[in-house]
């Protein structure tokens, strides 16, 4: 672990603390709810940033992995097994601690899968899907890759919509809190707002530390080489297919983790989380943050998600993201932050950075 | 399945198939001159239908349709002029993202202008209950209109590219851009023209299917995926391949409804797309390297 990277992450946490204190001092604690959601969405975007910004591979299906995570958690944690307690499987699962019992509003016993095993299953399922989809899809390039991921995203979207068990168009609500640590649980109650904000901050900080370390390692250099010139990277002995699929799977795991936690935080999930428009928004955020800049992506994601969730764009929400996509790609294809630094201040970025897009 | 049902499904498949073929050809025209896959292709079909419905409040049907085609052609040309014309050497990733952005803007503009409701044009001849009997199957006159108009469009564009000076210039631009520029062809204007042509074809297709399938602001994405499937299936850049592929996809999709729940109708074409991409990206009718002329 490089000390510089650790310092950056500590600085991020410090800024997060300042925000929380300001929110409390200004009597605007409710803003932390949307900020927490933005932090989780940022986790999804960071995974995509690794794939798009570093490895240069577009994906129009990132929201699908978030939905796989969120829906798996929601379905398992609301699946009442109390009536099947006599079954051997259910009894065995209960003995091993895979299940959790609680009472509902009417005092009836509800027996569901515990959030921890459901989290593990959700992330594993998302990663498995990423492997199955990623191996053939990531062999494609350019237009083909974009259309293939769009197709996969559309299929994933149609699954919850067409499945009654997953609530069809209504989605799943009534997802119970996630007891993360003794005294801390991921839920949407106003009392635990600040605690939940910090949970999201810490999860994001840990993910950031991991990703920063990755992009400054051999793997990161390999990904940038793939972005620069895939054929040359192959010729240099880089197993491009394997690196691309691994990046894809890592992004899927992060998205699923975010999906699980945000679903417990919101207490519900709906099919719009899996929609192609959602995936396109993630692409827009990566584009704004800069191809190959994790901190830029993090900043862009927090700002744009927060504004979007607070409803600042109103009914024009989708249009705003469409306009952002076009504007960034036309005028600043390497991201707003990067262009500003180099053009306005005349400072050339030093050290390793992602090369320009390949033709 | 008896013969009447078979013919019924077949005709429905061919009707949809010709639309997919036209959208696929639209992809090809732009791809040929620019190397860009225009993700906003489906939105042209939607715009054509929507504008025609609006114009039909004031104008007779033929004039409304002609107006809708012209308006959509202007939109296509404007998109090219505003967003693409001045880029020197845009990368593939950049153009994918830009055209996705354009498709979102058109969709949202349509949502603001026309709202969520489905819009519909009257049947060109006859009405919803008039039908022509064929081997026990009942065929809507509008289906015949759709097939005939799309077939005429395919023939006319083929003739245009084959025998007119302008069409040949566009093919020259597709085959060798630098060479065409050296010969003094106005490359940039030809690209603008290709956008207008592609938009106009989509719009006309949007008008003829509007009475059967209705038009809604969000219909473009699904059509774009299908049009792209068709373009790939036929070999990217190969117009006649797109026609054959469009008919195949339309018929397969139509018969899939008899075996699978209707909710999975779109999934069938996406599965075909993915299968083709994984196995044979040059298409069923394309050579190893898809021909671009």
Interface residues (C-beta under 8 A of the other chain):
Chain A: X56 X58 X60 X136 X137 X139 X140 X141 X142 X143 X144 X146 X147 X148 X150 X151 X152 X154 X155 X158 X161 X162 X276 X277 X280 X283 X284 X287 X315 X316 X318 X319 X321 X322 X323 X324 X325 X326 X329 X330 X333 X357 X358 X359
Chain B: X37 X39 X83 X87 X89 X91 X92 X93 X94 X96 X97 X98 X100 X101 X102 X103 X104 X105 X107 X108 X109 X112 X221 X225 X228 X232 X261 X263 X264 X266 X267 X270 X271 X273 X274 X277 X278 X281
